[in-house]
Amino acid sequence: MIRQLAASTALVLTLAACGQQTDLNPAPGTMLPPARYGTTERATAAELLALDPQAAPERTVELRRESEEREDDPFDLPPEG
């Protein structure tokens, strides 16, 4: 019973250690990708991880504050059958 408790405690501590967050850096002996075409400086790791606006657009949906009558939709037909 004590062995199971020790093993489960070790497992929990090991998994908890995986949640540490640090800055990402290339592995030793490797480099970041080459500079983009037309630029002279390489992008940093943070710049490579940043999402461009097309990948994560901002929400532009305006909520309706009042009830509105729906316009007639000529394609909203009942099912045939």
Residue pairs with C-beta under 8 A, 6 or more apart in sequence:
23 45
23 46
24 45
24 49
25 45
26 32
26 45
32 42
32 43
32 44
32 45
32 48
33 42
33 43
33 48
34 42
35 41
35 42
35 43
36 43
